[in-house]
Amino acid sequence: MMHVSYGTRNQNHAKNDKPAPHGMRFTTRRQAKDEVVDWLRFYNHRRLHSTLGYLSPMAFERKRLGGNARVAA
């Protein structure tokens, strides 16, 4: 059994938050990885951040770069 600790419980205060895998237990490494990757996708692509003008980090970067973002190879 694996134990994942990522962030703190206080980071999960907003209603639109997906709970971070803090303290979750997984039977396989793959399950743990999938949960962490899913949470990171949510956090970076869908979660709104008040310090970024209520944009997701990805939307903020796209706006900041003026649509000139390039995908890394």
MARGUVO-868734 format. One line per field, with one value per atom (N, C-alpha, C): residue number from 1; residue in three letters; atom name; x, y, z. Coordinates in pm, whole numbers, padded with zeros to 5 digits. Layout:
BEGIN
nr <- [NUM|...]
rest <- [ALA|...]
atom <- [CA|...]
u <- [X|...]
v <- [Y|...]
w <- [Z|...]
***
This chain:
BEGIN
nr <- [1|1|1|2|2|2|3|3|3|4|4|4|5|5|5|6|6|6|7|7|7|8|8|8|9|9|9|10|10|10|11|11|11|12|12|12|13|13|13|14|14|14|15|15|15|16|16|16|17|17|17|18|18|18|19|19|19|20|20|20|21|21|21|22|22|22|23|23|23|24|24|24|25|25|25|26|26|26|27|27|27|28|28|28|29|29|29|30|30|30|31|31|31|32|32|32|33|33|33|34|34|34|35|35|35|36|36|36|37|37|37|38|38|38|39|39|39|40|40|40|41|41|41|42|42|42|43|43|43|44|44|44|45|45|45|46|46|46|47|47|47|48|48|48|49|49|49|50|50|50|51|51|51|52|52|52|53|53|53|54|54|54|55|55|55|56|56|56|57|57|57|58|58|58|59|59|59|60|60|60|61|61|61|62|62|62|63|63|63|64|64|64|65|65|65|66|66|66|67|67|67|68|68|68|69|69|69|70|70|70|71|71|71|72|72|72|73|73|73]
rest <- [MET|MET|MET|MET|MET|MET|HIS|HIS|HIS|VAL|VAL|VAL|SER|SER|SER|TYR|TYR|TYR|GLY|GLY|GLY|THR|THR|THR|ARG|ARG|ARG|ASN|ASN|ASN|GLN|GLN|GLN|ASN|ASN|ASN|HIS|HIS|HIS|ALA|ALA|ALA|LYS|LYS|LYS|ASN|ASN|ASN|ASP|ASP|ASP|LYS|LYS|LYS|PRO|PRO|PRO|ALA|ALA|ALA|PRO|PRO|PRO|HIS|HIS|HIS|GLY|GLY|GLY|MET|MET|MET|ARG|ARG|ARG|PHE|PHE|PHE|THR|THR|THR|THR|THR|THR|ARG|ARG|ARG|ARG|ARG|ARG|GLN|GLN|GLN|ALA|ALA|ALA|LYS|LYS|LYS|ASP|ASP|ASP|GLU|GLU|GLU|VAL|VAL|VAL|VAL|VAL|VAL|ASP|ASP|ASP|TRP|TRP|TRP|LEU|LEU|LEU|ARG|ARG|ARG|PHE|PHE|PHE|TYR|TYR|TYR|ASN|ASN|ASN|HIS|HIS|HIS|ARG|ARG|ARG|ARG|ARG|ARG|LEU|LEU|LEU|HIS|HIS|HIS|SER|SER|SER|THR|THR|THR|LEU|LEU|LEU|GLY|GLY|GLY|TYR|TYR|TYR|LEU|LEU|LEU|SER|SER|SER|PRO|PRO|PRO|MET|MET|MET|ALA|ALA|ALA|PHE|PHE|PHE|GLU|GLU|GLU|ARG|ARG|ARG|LYS|LYS|LYS|ARG|ARG|ARG|LEU|LEU|LEU|GLY|GLY|GLY|GLY|GLY|GLY|ASN|ASN|ASN|ALA|ALA|ALA|ARG|ARG|ARG|VAL|VAL|VAL|ALA|ALA|ALA|ALA|ALA|ALA]
atom <- [N|CA|C|N|CA|C|N|CA|C|N|CA|C|N|CA|C|N|CA|C|N|CA|C|N|CA|C|N|CA|C|N|CA|C|N|CA|C|N|CA|C|N|CA|C|N|CA|C|N|CA|C|N|CA|C|N|CA|C|N|CA|C|N|CA|C|N|CA|C|N|CA|C|N|CA|C|N|CA|C|N|CA|C|N|CA|C|N|CA|C|N|CA|C|N|CA|C|N|CA|C|N|CA|C|N|CA|C|N|CA|C|N|CA|C|N|CA|C|N|CA|C|N|CA|C|N|CA|C|N|CA|C|N|CA|C|N|CA|C|N|CA|C|N|CA|C|N|CA|C|N|CA|C|N|CA|C|N|CA|C|N|CA|C|N|CA|C|N|CA|C|N|CA|C|N|CA|C|N|CA|C|N|CA|C|N|CA|C|N|CA|C|N|CA|C|N|CA|C|N|CA|C|N|CA|C|N|CA|C|N|CA|C|N|CA|C|N|CA|C|N|CA|C|N|CA|C|N|CA|C|N|CA|C|N|CA|C|N|CA|C|N|CA|C|N|CA|C|N|CA|C|N|CA|C]
u <- [00084|00000|00089|00052|00128|00052|00125|00067|00120|00028|00069|00033|00127|00103|00143|00048|00075|00008|00084|00026|-00029|-00112|-00174|-00325|-00392|-00539|-00590|-00517|-00561|-00563|-00497|-00499|-00630|-00714|-00837|-00959|-00963|-01069|-01181|-01159|-01260|-01360|-01482|-01587|-01556|-01483|-01456|-01327|-01274|-01151|-01177|-01087|-01081|-00985|-01025|-00935|-00801|-00695|-00561|-00547|-00461|-00446|-00368|-00387|-00320|-00371|-00283|-00319|-00394|-00415|-00486|-00395|-00455|-00379|-00417|-00315|-00334|-00270|-00328|-00273|-00161|-00159|-00053|00008|00130|00198|00121|00064|-00011|-00134|-00205|-00320|-00279|-00169|-00119|-00082|-00009|00033|-00089|-00187|-00306|-00380|-00391|-00462|-00388|-00256|-00177|-00182|-00169|-00174|-00312|-00418|-00554|-00571|-00518|-00530|-00451|-00331|-00250|-00318|-00380|-00454|-00566|-00641|-00748|-00692|-00588|-00532|-00480|-00415|-00355|-00449|-00552|-00637|-00776|-00829|-00968|-00986|-00898|-00917|-00887|-00979|-00961|-00881|-00785|-00699|-00728|-00761|-00793|-00673|-00552|-00433|-00402|-00469|-00450|-00572|-00649|-00767|-00878|-00888|-00988|-00978|-00855|-00825|-00751|-00755|-00672|-00528|-00428|-00290|-00265|-00324|-00304|-00369|-00491|-00557|-00478|-00424|-00344|-00220|-00153|-00033|-00069|-00178|-00220|-00247|-00316|-00346|-00217|-00129|-00002|00084|00085|00166|00095|-00029|-00102|-00129|-00147|-00176|-00054|00064|00188|00256|00180|00239|00279|00391|00439|00443|00407|00408|00550|00598|00731|00731|00839|00848|00883]
v <- [-00117|00000|00124|00223|00348|00460|00553|00670|00794|00883|01004|01124|01211|01337|01449|01528|01634|01761|01858|01983|01968|02064|02062|02066|02028|02032|02175|02274|02412|02462|02393|02433|02395|02320|02270|02337|02469|02540|02589|02607|02663|02555|02600|02507|02437|02502|02443|02360|02333|02255|02106|02038|01892|01861|01780|01754|01698|01755|01705|01566|01484|01348|01342|01439|01445|01333|01248|01143|01026|01027|00915|00793|00676|00551|00479|00422|00353|00215|00121|-00014|-00030|00057|00047|00184|00182|00305|00374|00297|00352|00429|00376|00446|00580|00581|00704|00805|00760|00848|00907|00822|00869|00975|00955|01052|01185|01181|01305|01378|01307|01370|01431|01360|01413|01542|01543|01662|01779|01750|01857|01914|01827|01877|01969|01927|02011|02144|02138|02257|02356|02306|02395|02437|02358|02388|02438|02399|02435|02518|02501|02572|02720|02803|02948|02997|03085|03140|03289|03332|03473|03562|03514|03596|03610|03531|03539|03601|03678|03741|03641|03540|03433|03361|03337|03255|03131|03026|02910|02946|02877|02907|02898|02801|02788|02903|02943|03056|03185|03200|03317|03324|03210|03207|03236|03178|03206|03354|03414|03559|03640|03602|03674|03668|03554|03536|03588|03631|03687|03587|03463|03361|03314|03358|03318|03200|03125|03013|02904|02841|02731|02605|02497|02368|02312|02270|02210|02076|02049|01922|01808]
w <- [00000|00000|00000|-00081|-00089|-00020|00035|00098|00027|-00015|-00085|-00001|00019|00087|-00008|-00050|-00147|-00101|-00058|-00012|00129|00166|00297|00283|00387|00384|00368|00415|00404|00261|00170|00030|-00037|00030|-00030|00031|00030|00099|00008|-00119|-00208|-00249|-00278|-00317|-00448|-00538|-00668|-00669|-00553|-00545|-00555|-00621|-00617|-00504|-00408|-00295|-00341|-00287|-00317|-00257|-00316|-00264|-00133|-00047|00082|00172|00213|00307|00246|00115|00051|00046|00046|00038|-00091|-00156|-00282|-00275|-00346|-00345|-00447|-00549|-00650|-00676|-00724|-00762|-00876|-00967|-01080|-01031|-00934|-00879|-00819|-00747|-00686|-00794|-00894|-01003|-01075|-01107|-01177|-01097|-00966|-00881|-00875|-00861|-00854|-00988|-01099|-01231|-01255|-01216|-01231|-01151|-01028|-00944|-01005|-01057|-01117|-01242|-01321|-01439|-01395|-01293|-01242|-01192|-01111|-01049|-01153|-01257|-01356|-01468|-01496|-01611|-01575|-01460|-01430|-01303|-01204|-01078|-01096|-01049|-01059|-00939|-00965|-00860|-00845|-00726|-00703|-00733|-00706|-00731|-00879|-00963|-01109|-01176|-01099|-01156|-01185|-01102|-01115|-01250|-01292|-01409|-01361|-01441|-01411|-01446|-01391|-01427|-01578|-01645|-01790|-01866|-01826|-01891|-01867|-01747|-01715|-01805|-01822|-01908|-02054|-02102|-02240|-02259|-02162|-02170|-02163|-02073|-02055|-02180|-02245|-02365|-02491|-02476|-02590|-02701|-02664|-02764|-02840|-02800|-02868|-02798|-02720|-02649|-02748|-02722|-02805|-02721|-02781|-02711|-02717|-02602|-02596|-02668|-02735|-02810|-02719]
***
